[in-house]
Amino acid sequence: MTAITNICNAARSNCGTRGRISGLNEGSAEAAACFAYFALVRDATLPLFDWNFARFTQPLPRLAGAPARWTYAYAVPTDCLRLRRLNDALRALSETLFELAADRDSSGAAINVVFSNARSVTAVYAARIAALGSGFR
């Protein structure tokens, strides 16, 4: 069994069910329910705590065009569930003021952006984590 299947069986057990599933694709109603809700619950739970395994740190790519009160715009990673901070306290800039907003990319697709006056920023964020080897996204 994969880790996702174990998590789903534990959740089902906490709900008072006795049966177990062997995988999310087994075709049962129980497995279908787990498949339908697992990603939603995972993505709602990961940002609630600063989990070591879900904490990522990476420089953000600069975008063109920031609103008048900000100097720079940066793209937020697509796997970001919660932006925790910019320019970690161990760096020279211990606190960086920023605004998290929605914008559109050059194709018109909605994206999340960070506006800041800092010339370069590194984001520390909670990332969407899918179990390795499960094929579940």
C-alpha positions in Angstrom: 0.0 0.0 0.0 1.1 3.5 -0.7 1.3 6.2 2.0 -1.8 7.9 0.5 -3.8 4.7 0.9 -2.6 4.3 4.5 -3.7 7.9 5.2 -7.0 7.3 3.6 -7.6 4.1 5.6 -6.6 5.9 8.8 -9.1 8.7 8.0 -11.8 6.2 7.2 -11.1 4.4 10.5 -11.5 7.6 12.4 -14.9 8.1 10.8 -16.0 4.7 12.2 -15.7 2.5 9.1 -14.1 -0.9 9.4 -13.4 -1.7 5.8 -10.1 -0.8 4.1 -9.2 0.2 0.6 -6.2 -1.3 -1.2 -5.7 1.7 -3.5 -7.4 4.9 -4.8 -8.1 3.3 -8.1 -9.7 0.1 -6.9 -13.2 1.1 -8.2 -15.0 1.0 -4.8 -17.2 3.9 -3.6 -14.9 4.2 -0.6 -11.8 4.6 -2.8 -13.6 7.1 -5.0 -14.5 9.2 -2.0 -10.9 9.1 -0.8 -9.7 10.1 -4.3 -12.2 12.9 -4.5 -11.2 14.5 -1.2 -7.5 13.6 -0.6 -6.0 16.5 -2.6 -8.4 19.0 -1.1 -7.6 18.0 2.4 -3.9 17.7 1.8 -3.8 21.2 0.3 -5.8 22.7 3.1 -3.6 21.0 5.8 -0.1 21.7 4.5 -0.2 25.5 5.0 -1.5 25.2 8.6 1.9 24.4 10.1 5.5 25.0 9.0 6.2 21.4 8.1 9.8 20.7 7.4 9.0 18.4 4.4 6.8 21.0 2.8 9.0 24.1 3.4 10.7 25.3 0.2 13.1 28.2 -0.3 13.8 29.6 -3.7 14.6 32.9 -5.4 11.6 34.4 -7.2 11.8 35.4 -10.9 11.2 39.1 -11.6 8.3 40.1 -13.7 7.7 43.3 -15.7 5.4 45.9 -14.3 4.7 46.6 -10.7 2.0 48.9 -9.3 3.0 52.5 -8.6 3.7 52.0 -4.9 6.0 49.1 -5.5 9.2 48.9 -7.5 9.3 45.2 -8.5 7.0 42.3 -9.2 7.9 38.6 -8.8 6.2 35.4 -9.8 5.1 33.1 -7.0 5.9 29.4 -7.6 2.9 27.4 -8.9 3.3 24.8 -6.1 3.0 27.5 -3.4 0.2 27.0 -0.9 1.2 29.7 1.5 4.0 32.3 1.3 5.6 32.3 4.8 8.2 35.1 4.3 10.6 36.7 1.9 14.4 37.0 2.5 14.8 34.7 5.4 16.1 36.2 8.7 19.5 34.5 8.2 20.0 36.8 5.1 21.2 40.4 5.1 17.6 41.6 4.8 15.9 40.3 7.9 12.4 41.5 7.0 11.1 42.4 3.6 7.8 44.2 3.1 5.7 42.8 0.3 2.2 42.4 -1.0 0.8 39.2 -2.3 -1.7 39.7 -5.2 -3.2 38.1 -8.3 -2.2 39.3 -11.8 -2.3 38.0 -15.3 0.7 36.7 -17.3 1.4 37.5 -20.9 -1.2 34.9 -22.1 -3.9 36.3 -19.8 -3.8 33.4 -17.4 -4.2 34.2 -13.7 -1.0 34.0 -11.6 0.0 34.9 -8.1 2.6 37.6 -7.7 4.6 39.3 -5.0 5.1 43.1 -5.1 8.1 44.5 -3.2 10.7 47.2 -3.2 13.5 44.7 -2.7 15.7 44.2 -5.8 15.8 40.4 -5.4 13.7 38.2 -3.1 13.9 34.6 -1.9 10.6 33.1 -0.9 10.1 30.6 2.0 6.8 28.9 1.4 4.6 25.8 2.1 4.6 23.8 -1.1 2.1 21.3 -2.5 3.6 17.9 -1.9 2.4 14.8 -3.6 3.4 11.4 -2.3 6.3 10.0 -4.2 5.6 7.0 -6.4 1.8 7.3 -6.0 1.0 8.8 -9.3 -1.5 11.0 -7.5 -1.5 14.8 -8.1 
